[in-house]
Amino acid sequence: MRVIGLQRALRVALLVALAAFVAAGVAARDHGYRISPVLSASMVPAFGPGDVLVTELVPASRLRPGMVPVIVPPGETMPYAHRITTVQGPPDRPILTTKGDANPVPDTWHAQLATGEVPVVVRTVPEVGRVLLWMRGERYRSFGLLLVGLVATVAGLRLCTASRPRP
């Protein structure tokens, strides 16, 4: 009888943890936080491939050297997270020069920001980005969502239909 109680408690704890994880993600997004995986080693040792960046939207006028914004440089299609080396121009549309911590020279571009807010790295989470990268492919993302849904459904059904000991 005690084993059944422990199994049930573990299932409930798992469902609560999953719900809390989803709720935290939704709440963080509602408060301007975003996550994105790191694809290259240009910022090692600060963060590297497979890590996740947690960013917060910051007014462009608050950008300073040393901060790490996530921007799409001129002529590029993918976002970069490189450290600001200089900030020039008008405060509401600054021109940034950047450099990856692991790179020997500054980036060749000068990025003029066109938006009033820019995502800036506030935290990193090691290795979690590997899961996000794996789920980037449509097939893998679909499989991952299907698997999470299946696990949640089975756990919920077992929790609801588990035999209860009589008092």
N, C-alpha and C positions, 0 to 999 in steps of 0.2 A: 504494500500500500504506500509506503514512504517513497518508493522509486517513482510511482505514478505522480505523486505530488511534486517531486523534484523536477520531473520532466515537464509537467504543466507549468511550473514556475519558470523554468528555462524558456519555454515557448513564449510565455507572456513577456518575459524580459526581452526576448529577441524582437517581438512585435513592437514593444514600447521603444526599444532602441532604434528600430527602423523608422518608426513614425517620428521620433525625435530628430533623427538625421534629416529626414525629408523636410520637417517643419523648420529646422535650423537653416537649411539651404534656401527655402522660400523666404524666410524672414531676412536672411542676409541679402538676398537679391532685392527685396523690397527696400532695404536701407542703403542701396547703392554699391554693395559689394558684388564682385564677380570672381569667377575662378577660370583659369586657363592653364593648359599644360605647357611645360617648357620643352622646346624642340631641339635646341642646340646647346653647345657647351660654351657659348661666348661669354657667359656671366659666372663661370666657375671661379672662385669657390662660393660665391653668394648663393647660387642655385645652378642646377644643371639639368640635363635631359631626364625626363621622367618625373621631375618635381612639379608641383602645382603652385601657381602664383595666385594669391588672394589680393585683389585690387579694390581700391576705393576711389570713387570719383572725387576729384579735387579741382577747384577752380583754376583755370590756366594761370591766373594772376598770382597764385601761390607757389608755382613751380620754382624750384631752386636747384643749383648744382648739388649733386649727390643723390637726388631723388631718382627713382627708377620708374619712369612712365611706360605705359604700353601704347605704342603709336605705330601707325603704318607709315613708314618713311616715303618720301617722294619716289615714284617709279617702282614701288614695291606693292605687293598684294597681301603679304602676310604681316601681321603685327610683330614688332620687336620690343623687347624689354631691355633697354640699355640705360646705363647711368648718365644723367645729364652732366655735361662738363661746362657748358655756358648757356645763359639765357639772355637773349637780346631782343630788341624791338619793343613794340607796345605791350603793356601788361595783359591786355585782353586777348591778344593774338601773338604770343611770343614766338621767336625763332630759336629752336633748340639745336645744340650740337651735343652728340652723345658718343659714348664709347662702351663697348663690352668690357667688363673687368678682365677677361682673359685675352682680349685682343691687344696686340702691341701698339696699334695706332688708333686714333679716333675714327669714327664713321665718316664716310665721304659726304654724306648728305647734311643739309641744314633743313630741318623740318619746321615749317611755319604752321602753327596750329590753327585750325579753322573753327574749332568748337570751343565753347566756354568752359567745358569740364573735360578732364583727362583722367583715365584710370591710372593710378599710381600704386605700385606694389607696396603692400603693408605687411604681408606675411608670406612665408613659403611653407609648403607641406611636402616633405621628401617622399619621392617614389609614387605617390598617389596618381600622378599624371599618367603613368603607364596604363592604368585602367581606362582613363579618359581617352588616351590615344588609341587603345585597342577598340574602344566603342565608337571611334570616329567613322569607321566604315558602316554603311547602312545595314548590311547583313549582321554585323557584330552587334550594333546598337539594338537592332530588332531582337536578336537572340538574347542579349543581356536583359532587355526589358521583359521579354517573354519569361525568362528564367526567374527574374525577381517577382513577377506577377504570379508565376506558378508556385514558387516557394511561399509567398504570402498567402495564396489561396489554400494550399495544403495545410499550412500551419494554422490558419484560421478555421478551416473545417475540422481539423483534429482537435483544436481547442474547444470548438462548439459541440462536437459529437463525442468527446471523451466520456467514458463512463465515470459517474461520480459516486463515491462511496456513500452508502446510506448511513445516516446518523444513528 
